[in-house]
């Protein structure tokens, strides 16, 4: 998926800068100055050039501009999944901030495959993007080595990467707060639906927040109460099936994503387990769907559009020559408690 289209001179548009200069009755240098808004040009000459450009449908060559300025005006953005609402909101924030500063974005998709993060970094580098934003899902050494070899502005969002400017969600404390909220409502048997630990932020930090909150309140965690999914509705449904089959069934479920929490709600509904009277459910993500399921899902808002804007700002600072020296930013969050608790 690409949020831009580069039309090369001589491919879709055969008009050249020389043709425009001839039509306008000026030199090619004058045309270049008008198109790039660089250098003095009289008002009369400027109007003649712009009129010729419009009449001839001239489209400046993006490649030529890149060669001249050493900048493509494009930032690459690597997403784990293009179709998710979280990714869409983050991209909106990134795109708004970059557009205000004259940049476009080029999107790539890893489909949650760690090896494709590396492939896409190399792909974008070969496309001569000015910087890369990675919505990271892992922290392996091969990924870090690839990032260090790119030698262009780079920001990771979602994971704390060693030696890389990173923007992180406060996954540990958000999860801790969810569990404390459920405990405050009288729940002592709290089930957990997580993901594999290759995703450190979602798979490790959110589980640690859950376990530490339970431990702080001297509550036992039955190993059967910890189940795993793969970010999908279906996996949340299946994990809830296993939780409801426990000899001592939990009275609350905390799923680390809204999708899995909504899948769990579907399972409970089919089993006639009343939410929240018999089972409370909490997710993370503040998805639009979380407001419209029945009962409305309690969740955590990570302010994803703001996260995208802050990430874009860090890229822009690097493009202006600022050295960020492994800068780390941890974002805020808020609990949204609805009918499911």
N, C-alpha and C positions, 0 to 999 in steps of 0.2 A: 504494500500500500504506500503510495507516494503522495505527499501533499504539495507537489510542485511538478512542473513540466518544463524542461529546458528545450527550447527550440534552437537548434544550431543553424547558423548562417549558412545558406546554400543548400539546406535540406528541405525545410518547409517554406522558407522564404528566400528567394533568389536575389532579392535586392541587396546591394552592398552599400557600404558607407560612401564609396566613390560615386555611386548612382545618386545618392541623396545630395552629396556635395554639388554634383553637376546640376541637378534640378533646382537647388536653392541658389546656385550661382556663388558659392563660397568654397573655401578650401576644405579638405578632409580634416584638417586640424580644428577648424571652426566647428564642424559637425561633431567631432569628438568632444570638444569642450562643452557644447550644448548638452549632449547626451549624458555626459558625466558630471555636469554642473561644476566644471573645474577650469578656471581661467576666465579672463575677460572676453566677453563677446558683446557687441553692440545690441541694443534692443531690436533694431531692424533686422540684423543678421539672425538673431535668435528666433524671431518670428518666422523668417523665411525657412530656416531649418526645420522648425516644428511643423510648419505647413507641409513641407516636402515629406517629412516622416509620416504624417497622417495620410497624405494623398497616395503615397507609395506602399503603405502598410509595412514599413520597415521595422524589423525586430532585431535589436542588437544581439550579437553573438554572446551567449553566456560563457562559452569557452574562451573567447578572446578577452572578455573582461577578467576571467580568472587568471589568465596568463599575465595580464597587465597589472592587476592589483595584488596577485598572490593570494586572493581570497575568493572563495566560491559563493559566499553569502548563504551557505547551507550548513545546518547542524543535523547530524545523524542522531536518531533516537531509536534505541533498541528496546522492544517491548517483549515481555514473556508471552503475552497473548493480546492480540489487537482487539479481540471481541469483548473483553471484559469492561465493565463500567469503571473500575478503578483506573485502568489504563486510559480510557477515554477522558476521564476527568483530569488526569495528570497531563495528558497531551494537550488538552485545552489550555491549561495554565502555561505550559511550556510555549505553545504556539502564540498565545497572546503576548507574552513577554518578549519573545524573539521578534515577532512581527513589528512591535513598537520600535525595535532597534534595527529594522531592515533586514532581518534574516528569515529564511524559510526552513522548513524541516523535511527530512527524508526519513520515513519510518521503515523499520524492519521488524520481523517477528521471529522469536525463537521457539515458539510452541512448547515452552517449558523444558527445552532440551539444553542442558549446560554447554554441550559442545557447539551449539549454534550461536551462543553468546560470542564465542571466540571467532567463529566463521563470520559473523556479522560485523564485528569490530574490524576485521581485516578487509571485508567487503567495502565498508564505509570509508576506511582509510584509502583504499584504491580509488574511490570516487572523489577523493580530494575534498572531503567535507572539512569545514573549519574547526569543528569540535564534535564530540560524541557524548550523549547522555545515555547511560545504561540503567534500565530498571532491572537491577540485578536479582538473581535468585540463588546464587551460590558464591563461594569465596575461595575456590581452589587455586592452587599455586599457578597452574597453567593460565588461568584467567588473568591473574595479577601480572604474570610475565608478559602476556599479550598487551595488556593495558600500558605497561611501562615502555613497551617497544613502539607504541603509536606515536609518541612525541608530539601530540597535539592536545589542546584543552580537553579535559575529560572529567565528567562528574558521574558518580554512581548514586542512584536513588534506591532506598529500600534495604540496603545492606551496608554495614561498615567494612570497607575494604582497606587493608593496610597500605599506607603510602598513597592512597587515592582520595581526592576530595569527595566526601560522601555526605549525603543527606539521608537521615534515618528516621523512621517512625519510632515512637517510644513503645515498642512492642511489649517489653517486660512490664512496665508500670501500667499500661493499658489493661493487660491481662490480669495483673494483680488487683487492679481496681474493680474489674468485673467480678472476680471471685469474692472480694470483700463485700461488694454490693449484694451478691446472692446470699452470703453468710448473714448479712444484716437483716435479711428477710426471713431468716430462720432455716436456711438450707445448710445441711451438714454433709450430705451425700451428693457431691457434685461430679458429674461425668465430664469427660474432656474428649473432644474430637480434634485431633491435630493433623499435621502432615509430616512427611519424612524430614529428618534432621539435616539433609543436604541443603535445605533452605534454612540458613541459620536464624534469620529474623523471625520467620513464621514458625519454623519447625522446632527451634530450640528456645528462643527467648520467650515466646508466648507460653510454652509449656513450663518453663522455669517460673514465670510469673504465677501461673496456676498452682504449681506445687508449693512454692514458697508461701503463698497466701494461705493455703490449707495448713501448712506447717506452723505458721505464725499463730493460727487459731487452734492449734493442737487437734486438728482434724486428720483422720486417717485417710490415705488415698489407696483404695483397692486397685490393684493392677488391672483388674477387669474393667475399671471405670475409665481407663485410658485407651482410646481407640483412634484409628487413623483413617484418613481419606486422602483424596488427591485433588482437592479444590473444587470438585464437581458436586452438583445437587445429588447425583446418584450415590456418590461415596458418602455423603452426609446421611442419606437415607439408610444405607447399609450399616454405617457405624451406629446409628440410633437403634437399628434392629438388634445389634449385639449388646448395646447398653440395656435395652429393655428386657433382654433375656438373662441378665445377671440374677443370681440368687437373691442378692440384696440390691434392688434396682435404685439408681440415683433418683433424687427428687429434682435435680436441675442438670441441664446440659450446657456446657460452654463449648461452642465450636469456633475455631480460629478464623473462619471466614463466614460471611453472610450466606454464601451459596450453600455451604455444608450445613449451616444452621437451618436454612429453609428446607433443605432435604430432610433434616431431622424432624422438622415440623410436619412434613408430609407423612413420615413414618408414624409419628405419634397420633396423627389424625386417623390414619387407617386402623390403628390399634385401639381407637376410642380412649386414648389417654388424654385427659383434659389438660389444656395449657391455658393459664398457668396453675390451675387448682391442684393438679397432680404432678405436673412437671413444668419447671420454668426453662426457658431457652434464651440463650444470649449468643450473638455473633459479633463480627468485627467487619467494618467496611462502609456502613451507612449507605448502602445501595438504595436506589429508588424503589426496587422491588420490596425491600424490607418494610417500607411504609404501607404497602398494599396487600401483603399476605394477611391471612387471618389465623390467629391473632397477629397484630402488627409486631414485628420483631424488634426486641431491644438490641442495640448495637453500639459500636464505637465509631465516631466520626474522626477521620485522620486529616480532614481538610485537604483533599488530594489536589484540587486546583491550585491552592496556595503552595503546596509542595512542589508542583510543576513550575510555578513562577519562581520560587526560591532557587530551584535547581538551574533554571535558565539564567538567573542573575549571576550565579557562580560561573557559568560558562562565559557570560559576557565580560565579567571581571577578568578572567584569564585572557580573553581575546584582546583586552585593552592593555595587556602586559602585566597584570597584577599577579604576583606569586602567592598562592594560597597556602602552600606548605602543608599539605595533608590536612586541610581544614575539615572539621566535622560539625555538622549541624543536626541537632535532635529536635524534631517537630513536636508540637503540642497535640492534644487529643481531647475529646469530650465524650462522656457517656450519654447515650440517648436511651432512656428507659421507657418502654412502651408496654403494650398489653401482655407480651409473652412472659413477663415476670410479675 
